[in-house]
Amino acid sequence: MHQSPIRIPSLAAKLSLLAVAAIVAGCSVTPRQATQDEVRQRVKADTQGMHVGQAPIAGPVTLEEAIARTLKYNLDYRLKKMESALALGLNDYAGYDMLPKLLASAGYRDRSNDSGGTSIGIVDRVQSLRPSTSEERNYATASAEFSWNVLDFGVSYYRARQQADQYLVAEERRRKVVQNMVQDVRAAYWRALGAQRLAAQTQEVLERAHLALARSREAETQRVISPAQALNYQRALLDAISLLNQRRQDLEFANRELAALMNVEPGVPFTVADTAEARLPAVPGNVRQLEELALLQRPELREEDFKKRITADEARRQLLGMLPGISLEAGRQYSSNDLLFNSAWTQGSARISWNLLQLLALPSLRSAQDQQVRTDEARRMALSMAVMTQLRISVERYRLAVEDFKLADTAAQVDKRLADYARASVAARLDSELEVIRTQARSVLGSYQRANAYAGAQIAFGRLYNSLGFDPLPDNFHQDDIPRLAERVRAHLRATEQDTLKMTSNLFGHPPAVSVRLVGVDDPVLQARMRAQIGEVFRRNEMEVDAARGVPLTFTLQREFRDGLERARWVIAMANGRGEVKGEAQYASTLPPQARGSVYEATLAAALTSKLPELRTWLAAAAREAQP
């Protein structure tokens, strides 16, 4: 009678322990190496995905096409675009943290016996020995609770601002990648073109040198000439061959670099177009003006500006976390427990809480924040000094590169005349074959030196342009195909070559200015954000927003609802001082129902970037009309 109650709990306890042990054993994880099949599948997927969607190379690649292909297909740039898009997505997500919480829950409860018990009177201390309960053994619950914490709202607000600045930081890093890629393409292209131009001439000289070397060895074997004379002859030929091979390899490596930048599939042959050498731009003289440009434009310094804002918001967020927290809660509750007098009810609460001990950390927090601000300022000043130094070095390097090219060009002309003279002398039997080959090799080496010097001058100018932080193209090239993008690059390069650092006059003179007017946007907050967005895009693309003296430019938002979708159309119109419309363009997009304000901002950005060429044309025409 007394053993059964004792033995049953013991058995149940043992079974419970076995069940827990089995669950723990099943949840244990051991390291597992990747199998060869998994690695092969990964390699296959990567190699197939590297070159998906790329337009094939149809002919010789021009410099403009090389830059266009790099901007479209380079994997490093794709990664930066994805990082920027991810930062933008996190920015949108961070905004939802500021919303109150609405928690819906449901559950079921079951127990093996009844809850409850006896009771004792509070006043008379009389005990009731009759057990009772107000809870069934099994019942279901459901609730919907609304809660809002004022402190969490403030912290989420500053966190959202920080995430928005993180997106801008990602955008500046993307800009830097674009600038570096264009500089690398310029360097690789001109070096590859120099090697390609001299390939046939080099091969001819090398073949003659190897033939002469074989003949010399044969003459040495047959004792036609003395060994010392033959060895000196062979040594001179080997020196010429070695120098030619070295110069050729130095430039031919650039072809592989260019292929990697354009993301050309390995093994796919291509040639570069024999582009005429462009006139080298003049060396800039006003370095102080260029220093101010660099400090305004460099992505690294703009990134530091955004990091400063992030640091300031982090300080505000930490200080806000030390304030009292006010929580408001309200919810609807339901229980299927039939023993309850009220099975559904509404409850609410308000609570304030404050961790007073956190105030002890306030002095050290302020000290750390001040130190962080001083560190950021010191880093920014050091970076500014590095930018200014880099700019001055770039100007000096470009000046020296131009002088080197002039000298190499003169030397190449002299070497060519010497080779022609030696060839004519052999024809008249006035000189030896060795001297002809030597002078021809020197002529080819001079041509290599000239090609390398010209490429060096182009590289130095690219570094100078890059050190100023200018964008090679506006940010609206992602939707362009290769021919369209190549044409835009060609126009940009032509303008750069014709007018050295033409953006200088735009930024420090009187750039084209517009006066912006928004129609169809009633929300004042959204209208202010759109105006700021227009100003930022215009500043990046060498234009200025000036409400007083700018050319009138109207952005009209037209909305049409059909079949549960919204069609938004931006009409952009520019007028002269007399109110006459000088240009009009439209951009349409289909939106989901009840779209947020950020969606309309995105359509405005797309309309701006897609219609920038038309805007530039209108502004140029307006500037010509304004001339006396």
N, C-alpha and C positions, 0 to 999 in steps of 0.2 A: 504493500500500500504506500509505504513511504519512499521506496526506491525509484518508482516510476517518475515522480515529479523531478527528482534530482537527476536521473539518467537522461531524460528528454532534453532539458536545457543543455547538458553537457554535449550530447550528440549534435544539437543544433549549433552550438558554438564551434564544434569541430568542423561541421559542414560549412559554416560561414567563413572560417579561417581558410579552408581549402579553396572556397570560391574566390576569396580575396587574393590568395596566392596565385591562382590560375589567371586571374585578370592582370595582376602585376607582371607575371611572366609573359603573358601575351602582348603586353604593352611595351616590353623592352625592345630597343632598336639597336642593331649592330651596324657598323660602317659597311657600305657596299660599294665596291669599285665599279666604275662604268665599264660595261662590256665592250668588246671590239665592235659588235654590231651597232651599239648605240653611238660609239665614236664615229663609225663610218657613216651612219645616218646623219649625224651632226655635220660632218665634213661635206657630205653631199648636199645637204640643205643649204649650208653656208655658201658653197661655191655656186650653186644654182641661183641663190638670191642676190648675189653681189651685182649681177649685171642684168637684172630683170627690168624690162621696160625701156631699155636704152635704144635710141635711134642708131642704126648702123652707120659706120663711116663710109661715105659714098665717094670720096675723093681726097685730094690733098687737104690737110687741115690748116686753115689759116689761124693767125693769132686770135682773131675774134671768136672763131669757132672753138678753139682750144679753151678760151676763158669761159665761153658759154657751156661747153660740155663739163667743165670742172664745176661750175655753179649748179648745174643740174644733177650731176651723177656722182660727185665726190662723196665717199662714204663718211668722211669726217664731218663734212658740212651737213649731211643728212642727220648725223647724230646730234649736232648742235641744234638743228631745227626741231628734232624730237624733244630735246631737253627744254627748249623754249616753249614748245607746245605743252609739255608736261607742267612747266611752271605756270602757264596760263590756266591750265585745268585745275591745278592746286589752288590758284588764286580764286577761281570761281567756287571751289569747294569750301575754302576758308570762310567765305561769306555766309555760308549756312550755319557756321558755329555760333553766329550772333543771334540766331532764332531761339525762341523758347523751346523747351522740351515737352513733347506730348507722348507719354508712354502708355501704350495699350498692352494689357497683360491678361492672361487667362490661365487657369490651373485646375487641378483636381486633387483632392486629398482623401486618403483612405487610411484607417487604422484598425487594428485587430480587436480592440475593445472600446468601451465607452469612456470618454473623458468625464470629468466632473468630480464631485466629492461632497463631504459634509461641510457645514458652515457654522460660524459662531457669531453671536450678536455683538455688535460693536459697543453698544451702550450697556446692555445687561449681562453680556458675556455668556448668554444661554446658548448651549450647543444643540444644533439639530443633527440627529443621528441618521436621518433618512437621506441616503445618497441621491443626488440629482445631477442632471446635465442639461445644457442648452446647445449641445453640438452633436450632430449626427456623426455616425462612423464614417460616412463618405459623402462628400458634397463637392460641388464645383464653384469656382470663384471667377470673377471677371472685373476688370477695372480699366478706367481711362483717366489718367492723371496728367494735369497740366502743371508744369513747374518752370519758374524763371528765377534765375539768380542774377542780380544786378551786377555783382562783381565779376561773374563769369562773362557777362555781356561785354563789360569794359575790356577784360583781358582778350576776349575773342576779337573785339574790334581792332585792337592794336596788332594782334597776330595776323588778322586779315590784311592790314596795311603793310606789315612786314612781308607777307607773301606776295603782295602786289609789287613791292620793290624787288623782291627776288626774281620776279618775271622780267623786270626791266634789266636786272643784272644779267640774266640769261640772254636777253636780247643784245646787250653790249658785247658779250662774249661771242655771240653769233656774228655780229658785225666784224669783230676782230678776225674771226676765221675767214670771212669773205675777203677782207683786205689782204691777209697773208696768202690766201690761195691765188689771188690775182697776181700778187708779187712773185710767187713761185712759178706760175705759168709763164709770166713774162721772161723770167730768168731761163727756164728750161727751153722755151721755144726758140729764142735767138741763138742759144748755144747749139741746139739740135739743127737749126737751119744752117749754121756755119759749117757743121760737120757734113751735112748732106750736100751742100754746094761744092765742097772740096773733095768729096769721096772719089769721083772718077779721076780727077787730076792726081790725087794721092796714089790711087791704085796704079796708075800709069807709071809714076816715078818709082814706086816700090818694085814693080815688075822689071823695069830697066835696071834698078840697083841690084836686084837678085840675079839677073842675067849677067851683069857685069861682074858680080861677085863670083859666080860659077866660072866665068871665063878666066878670071884672075887665078883662081885655084888651079884650073887646068894648065894655064901658062906656067904657074909655079911648078907643077908636077913635071912638065915637059922641059923645064929649065930654059924657057924662052926668055924670062926675065929673072933677075936676081931675087933670092928669097926675101931680102930686106925690102926691096921695092914692092914686091907682091904683098907682103904683110902690111906695109904702110898703106897701100892701095885698099886692101881689104878692111883695114881698120877705119879708114875714112868712110868707106861705104857703110859699114856697120853703124858708125856714129850717125850717119844720115838716116838710116833705116830706123834706128832706135828713137831718134827725136821725132820722126814722122809718126811712128806708132804711138808714142806717148801723147802727142798733141791730138791725134785722131781719137784716141780712147777718152781723153778728157772731155771732148765735146760730144762724142757718141753716147756717153752715159746719160747725157741730157735727154735723149730720146726715150729711154726707159723711165726717167723721172716724169717726163711729160705724160707718158702712157699711164703711170700710176696716178697722177693728178686727175686725169680725165676718166679714170676707172675703166680703162680699156682692158678687155679680157686678155689674159696672158696668151701669147702666141698669135694674136691678131696683128698682122703687119699694117702699117700706115706710114705715110710720108707727110711732111709738112710742106705747105705751099711756099713757093719761092717768092716771098713778099719782098717788095722793094724796101730798102732801108729808109726808114723815116728820118727826117731831120731831127737831130737831137735838140731838145728844148734848151733855151739859154739858162745859164746858171743864175738862180735867183739872187738878188742883191740885198733886199731888205729882210735880213734874218730876224730882226726884232719883231717885225710884223708876222712872220711865219711862226715865231715862238708863241705869240698870242693865239694864233689859229690852232696850233697843236694843243695848247692848254684847254681850248674850248672844245675840240673835236675828238681827242684821243679816247677810245673806248675804255682804256684802263682808268683814266681820271673820271670819266662819267660813271663808271662802276663804283669808284670810291665815293662819289656824291650819293649814290643810292645806298651804299653801305653805311654812310653817315646817318642817313634817315632811318635805316634799320636799327642802328645802335641807339638813336634817340627814342624810337618807339619801344625798344627793349627796356630802356630805363623807365619809361612811363609805365610799361606793363608790370615791371617788378614793383614799382612804387604803388601801383594800383592794387597789387596783390596783398599789400599790408593794410589796406583799409577794411572796415567792417563789411561783411557780406550780408546782403538782405535777400532772403529767399521767399518767394511767394508760390504757394501750391494750392491747387484746387482739383478735385476729381470726383468721378462718379464710381461708386462701388456696387457690386452685386454678389450675392451668395445664394446658392440653392439650398442652404441649410433651412429645413422647414421648421426647426425649433426656434429660429430667430423671430422676434416680433416684427422687425422690419428687415426684409431681405434685400432691399435696395436703398441706398442713401447717398447723399452728397456730403463731402467733407472738404474743408479748406484749412489752410494754416499760413501763418506768416512768422518768419524767424529771422533774427539778426544774430550774427556770430562774428567774433573778432578774436584772433589769436594775438593776445597782448604781448606775448614773448617775442613775436616777430619784430616789435619795435626796437628791441635791443640790437637787432642787426642793421638798423637804419643808418647809423654813422658809417659802418664798414661798407654798406651798399652804395652810399653816396660817394665814398672815397674810391671804390672800384669803378663806378660810373665816370667819375672825373678822370681817373687814370685811363680808362678806355677812350674817352674823348681825346685826351692828349696824345695817346698812342695813334689814334686814327689820323689826327692832324699831322703828327710827325711822319707817318707813313705816306700821307698824301703829299706833303711837301717834298719828301725824298723822291717820290715818284715823279712829281712835277720837275724837280731838278734833273732826274734821269731823262725825262722826255725832252727837256730843253737841250741837254747835252747830246742826246741822240740826234736831235734835229740838226744841231751845228755840225756834228760829225758827218751826218748824211749829206749836208750841203758841201762840205769840204771833199768828201769822197766823190761826189758827183763831179765837182770841178776837176779833181785829179783824173777821174775816169775819162772826162772829155779830152783833157790834154793827152792822156795815154792813147786814146783812139786817134787823135790827130797825128801823133808821132808814129803809131803803128801803120796808119794809112800811108804816110810818106815813105816809111821803110818798105812797105809792101810794094809800092810803085817802083822804088829803086831796085828791089830784088827781082821784080819782073823784068825790068830793063836789062839787068845783069844776065838773067837767064836767056833772054832773047839774044843778047850779044854773044854769049857762050855758044848758043846753038848756031848762030851765024858763023862763028869762028871755026867750029868743027866742020861745017859745010865747006869752009874755005881751007880746011886742014891747017888751021893756025893754033889749035888747042887740043887737049886730050879729052877722051870720053869721060874720064873721071871728073874733070872740072865741069863738064856739061851736067852730069848727074848731080854733082854737088851744088851747082848754082840752081838747078831746077828744084832740088830738095829744099834749098834755102828759100826759093821763091814760094814754094808751097807752105813752108813753115811761116814765112812772112804773111801769107794769106790767112793761115790759121791764127797767127798772132793778131791780125787785123780783125778777124771774125770774133775772136775771144775778147778783144778790146771793145768792139762795138757792143757785144753782149754784156760786157762788164759795165759799159756806160748805161745801157738800158736797165741793168739790174740796180745800179746806183740810183738812177732816177726813180725806179720803182720803190726803192727803200726810202728815198726822200719823200715821195708821195705818200707812202704808207706811214712814215713818221709823223705826218700832219694829221692823220686820223680821218681822212676823207673817205666816204663810201664810194667805191668804184661805180656803183649803180644805185638808184633808188631801190627801196625794199619790195617793189611790186613785180619782180621778174619771175616769180615761182610758177606762174601760169603760162609763161611764154614758151613756145617751142624753140628748138635750136636755131632755125634760120632767123626768127624774130629777135631772139636774144642776142645772136651774133651781130645783127644789124645795129642794135642798141649799143652794144659794146664798141662797134666800129665808130659810131658817131661820137661816143665818149672819148675814145682814144684820139680821134681826129681833132676834136676840140682841145684836148690836152696838149697835143703836139703843136697846134697852131698858136696857143696862148698859154704860156707856162703858168701852171697852177692858177687856172682861170677863176677858181673859187675865191681867190684872194680878193679880187675886185668886187665880187658879189657880197662877201661878208663885211668888207670894210668900206665899200662905196655905198651905192644905193641899189640894193637888190630889188627885183620886182616885188611890189607890195600889192596886197589885195585887202579889200574890206569885206568881211564875211557877214552874211545874213542867212539865218535859218528860218525856214517856213515849214509848218506842219508838225512841229515839235512843241507841245504845250507844256510839258513838265519842265520847270525851270532848272531843276537839278540835272536832268538829262541833257538839257540844252547847254548848260555850262560845261558838262563833261565833253560833249561833242565839239564845242568851240575849242576846248583845250586840245582835243585830239586832232582837229584840223590844224591848229597852230604847230603842234609837234611834227606832224607829217610835212607841213610846208617848210619848217626850219630844216628838216633833214634833207629836203630836196631844193635847197638854195632859194627859197622864197620866204617872204615876210608877210605877216598879217598886221595891217595898220588901218585902224578904223577911220583915221582922219584923212590920210592922203592915198589910200589904196584904191585899186580898181574894183568897182562893185562886183562881188561874186555871190550869187544866191544859190543855196542848197535847199531844194524843196522836196519834202518827203510826202509821197502819195501812197495811200494804202487802199487795197482792194481785197475784200473777203469773198471767197468762192470755194464751195465743196469742203468746208471745214478748214481750209488753209488760208493764209494771208499772203498776198503778193505786194511786196514793198518795192517802190520805184523811187530812186533819187534822180531828180532833174537838176543838173548843174548848168547855170547860165551866167555869162559874163556880159556886162554892159559897159558902155563908155560914160563919160561925164554927162552926156545929153540924154542918157537913158536908153540909147539904142543897143539892142542885143547884138553882140559881136561874136558870140559862140554859145552853143548849147549842146550838152551831151546827157545821156541817160544811162542808168544802171539799174537793172531789175533783179530781184531775188525772191524766192519762195520761202516763207517762214512758217513755223508751226503755230497753232493757235495759242493765244495768250502768251506771246513771246515776251521775254524780259527785256529790260532796257539795254543790257549788254549785247543782245542780239542785234538791235538796231545800230548800236555803235559799231559792231562788226561789219554790217552792211555799208555803213558810211565809210569805214576804212577801205573796204573793197572797192567802193565807187571812186574814192580819192585816188588810190594807187592805179586803178585801171585807166583813169582818165587824165593822169598827169601829163602825158604827151600833148593832149589837146589843150590843157591849161597852159603849158609852156608856149605853145603856138599862139594862143590868144594874148598872153602877156607880151610876147615879142611884138605882135602887131600893135598892141596898145602903146608900147614904148616907142615904136616908130611914129605912130600918130602924134604922140606928145612932143616929138622933137620939133623945134622951130624950123 
